[in-house]
Amino acid sequence: MKKVYVLFIVAVLSPSLILAWLAARSMRDQQVLIERQRALLFQTICDRKANDLQQYLLTCQHEFSEKVSSLLPGVDAVETAKSFDDMVRKYWPLAEVGFVVTTTGQILSPRVYGRAEARDFLAQNSRFLANTQPAEVYLSPKRLSPNLEPNPSVPEMPTEVHKDTSSDGKSAFFASKDAALRKVVPQSSKNQPGELYSKATSSETEFKQLVGAESEGMLGRFFDNRLSLIVWARPVTNPNLIFGAKVNLAALTERLAPLIASVDPELKNVICLALLDDLGRPVALSHRGFSSNWKRPFAATEVGELLPHWETAVYLIDPTTSTRAARTLTLILSLVILTLVLAIAVGSWLLARDISRRLTLARQKTDFVSNVSHELKTPLTSIRMFAELLADGRVTAESKRKAYLEVITKEAARLTRMVDEVLDFARAERKERRYRREELDLARVTADTLAEYREGLEAAGLAVKVDTESVRVKGDPDALAQVLLNLLSNAEKYSARGGEVMVRSRKDNSSRPAAVWEVLDRGPGVPVGCEEKIFEQFYRADDALSSGVRGAGLGLTVARQIVRGHNGELTYAAREGGGSCFTVRLPLSDEHEK
Ligand code: ADP
């Protein structure tokens, strides 16, 4: 039996536990993967938006260039240049201040004594535009405007190309040595805040140097930590004049807002897209009224050199949704895994138990066959021996002949009882046995049975005691007599000479009223742990052949089958002071209850 359980542990339980562990691990990996994919998706959205914004800024740059070209034909360019500040503001809504500077560094517009904005602009930029002082600028690298090939017909500004050298020794026009820290720290970033350098890099350069041979461009400068964006164009007709404008950032933001507002409909309720300015404040949102810790977006990308330190950022509308969903998923999958493991474990345990039960049954059947053969053989031998003696005619004494005939009759009766027991059991197993429902008195059944059997018990050296009160039940008198007979027969078989057997009947008036019928003896009792097993078919608490007590292990099985057939129960309990106590509980008859 142990083998079956060891096999169950090695072949089923251990592999299924390992499988469960692997499943749990793969579930955790899957979750990390899903999280990563989500972070990647949101990062891609940010990147794409940043790219869209850059493309749009390039469009604005072209728009300015075209506007300048459209203002010039047929007019005196120098005259136009002088009033360019007023003109450009009129015809290009994004302009805040217009300026014109010659390639030699002479500022033609705006006028020094003009509006306050113009005066401020000149104060900040005149020396830079006049090429008398280099300045730190953020400017658009060529790679962002592949269509902007330098115009070959345009003379290059005389430049002393200022090249920064990056730490790895390679030449880089846009040095990153002074790249500022990013203003926001995306949650999906694995870096520490201190390591988040901006991808918008600055370089100290002169105006003429960055204009070079280009026909248009855009540059960003920071004054008092505020971005100032300048767009410039050099018309083909007047390559010596550079027309430019300081971009009105509020107006530009208004134009960028629709780009930010358009979010994939499937993600509309999941994320809020924001455009953060150089101070990390939201200037455009895809979700009106949304608020969050703007410094901690889920993912963010800098727009780039065209709009330095501005970022597109993704915020989760309900950050708990994903954790909740992940937790629910983990819970469901854990429950599924647990249920499967439990099902496997319970199923296999039941299987193992069934196998072990069948093995026990098979062993019991083998025992039964040898027991029954022995049981049949012993009386048959006696019958044959005494019959032969009588047939020979050698026994002449009448008393002896009578004694021999009595033995033959007794042994034949024992044989009949045994065969009946086996047949009864077989019938009960096939559920073929029908019981009559007669009004009975247990005291009466006891008296009738003992009348027949008392002598045999006393001959076996047992004192028979009867303590019965009249209790009425409905049942089959023969079947109930057989129950008593089986119990008495066991008392006789398992008690030593000089013992006693007692039969009691009474009415139990407790909360569960019943007719109680008991058979008690002073034998060895049933070994502890076998109290229920003795009612199983073929089960014998002792090895019958070795203990010398005959039996097939069916007497109690048949007795319980009969009692249960009468809606009652047969149980065993150790008798106080030693011995056995078998109790039959039967429903009281209706008549009794009246
Ligand atoms: P059998 O008596 O033919 O073995 P039973 O079904 O009548 O089969 O009994 C099953 C087992 O219960 C017996 O083998 C015996 O070990 C135990 N048993 C039954 N009655 C008694 C009793 N009165 N005292 C002790 N053991 C008993």
Boltz pocket constraint, residues with backbone or C-beta under 6 A from the ligand:
constraints:
  - pocket:
      binder: B
      contacts: [[A, 486], [A, 487], [A, 490], [A, 491], [A, 493], [A, 494], [A, 495], [A, 521], [A, 523], [A, 524], [A, 525], [A, 526], [A, 534], [A, 535], [A, 536], [A, 539], [A, 540], [A, 541], [A, 542], [A, 544], [A, 550], [A, 551], [A, 552], [A, 553], [A, 554], [A, 555], [A, 556], [A, 557], [A, 580]]
      max_distance: 6.0
